[in-house]
């Protein structure tokens, strides 16, 4: 009976994937890559937190030097990470890729 439960749990764990390639996303690596891309585009803000993160899309919470906070959606394509969409803390959407 124990071996049955062990086999059942093992089978359930073996079929669970956490990413598109079946591996977990390295959030720290994604954060560093986005931070580097962000500083080449607009160095006046910094990442304060990360939301839902995958290998090709991430929700990033930022704060500018003036204190303005934003929720940004970053996407990864052939050219690297780029800002897809940003929403200010008050809920007003900014232009795509512009702050």
Beta strands, then each sheet from edge to edge (+ up, - down):
strand 1: 45-53
strand 2: 57-64
strand 3: 69-77
strand 4: 80-88
sheet 1: 1+ 2- 3+ 4-
end
